[in-house]
Amino acid sequence: MKRLESLVRPFLVILLTASPMTVSAKSDLQGYLSPDGVDIVKILPPAPAKGDARYEADRAIFKTTRSFAGSPRWALATNDVKLSTSDMLRDFSCAAGVALTPETVPHLVQVAERAGVDTARSAGVAKDYFKRLRPYRIDEGEICQPAAELGDSYDYPSGHTTRGWTWAELLAELLPDQASAILARGRAFGESRIVCGVHNASAVEAGRLTAAAALAAVHASPEFQADLTAAKEELAALRADAKAARPRDCAAESSLVAQPIF
């Protein structure tokens, strides 16, 4: 139990950067699953090993995508480094079609962050098991995030992608009419880690699978279902409110989300 807590703690630190009205609750936030609720190592394919085709494909993608440095897509990737609750809400606002803030959607925050504890735990366990190096530690190349922020953390799966896909899947379920835009933003959120040069393409794929696997188990929780219902009602009321703020610059974001990166 203590071992699992030590693995997931770095991923939960990001929750403490949420808005003042939610910080006190998040310091003690619990997921919906028991620590051994999902055996992610049995679910993920093995991390690419030196010499195999996936390993070489990752290296080629890392080298090719260094050309994004300084571009608008690089700027989006740099934006996507930030993981606080407020950042996640802002980043999915265009796709949701309404401005999302911790103040306007507290029930959404509750369900996404509690489920995020479970998905982050799985990502932490897998990282520690596979111990794969990040791409810039294998080949030289510019990255959009200071290496010091990443420390000695591992590549596979991508924790950022896991978090982004957790939010994307839940929002798509809550707002099915916006599901295509939401899932596209979630896909691009993970791809930002490739553009940024801090994760391999295989790690991003594994991050999406990690989130999806843990969320499949989370759905069996009665507490989760109650929280999901409350979030759905909350979002419906917000969207029906003519005075609710709408996000800006969505056309520019949509264009970047649609841009192929390799």
Disulfide bonds with the S-S distance in Angstrom:
Cys94-Cys250 2.13
Cys144-Cys196 1.96
